């Protein structure tokens, strides 16, 4: 669970969250037995989005490409320093700030996967696909096994405010549901104050489930159910 889902336009995303891979540290309260359980749980889930796409959307051909630090750090750090993004992700600063956030996921146990969103061959967004049921977020809502969470930021101002976020959220959810057969729903937790983000999730087929009080924000718990996929 990140701090605040920055605009789906500019970014529906978070700040660091403990124990989930996105700028997170391992929860010190987890026991060795629970760590072993988590390792077994995560071992059954893909540790990469390679082979997931691409997906055809109204905005163009879209693909989630696993982040490579040496290739992608500069552009992701630049996006994080956009004031519209920094207000929610809280990762502005030197490249080392973004590098630490990414490295904690890339070197972690696989429960959170950082990706570039590539649209028509152009990297234009940053994503985190994470196991919400293994995230501290699960303490704040009735999580189900294999719930998958999404964080998103759109890197360029030209892509914001014209429905691109909702289009890509829908495509990313479809990729998750197509490639994670045990996942019955995709969840998100944008900041309630971030109405553009909440609207993007609603337009992408999510439903508003509840308000939840998280350590860094009051969030809108958004859910997209596999069972309703064909209806949305």
Secondary structure by P-SEA (a helix, b strand, c coil): cccccccccccccccccccccccccccccccaaaaaaaaaaaaaccccccccccccccccbbbbbcccccccaaaaaaaaacccccccccccccaaaaaaaaaaaaaccccbbbbbbbccccccbbbbbcccccccccccccccccbbbbbbbbccccccccaaaaaaaaaaaaaaaaccccccbbbbbccccaaaaaaaaaaaccccccccccccccccbbbbbccccccc
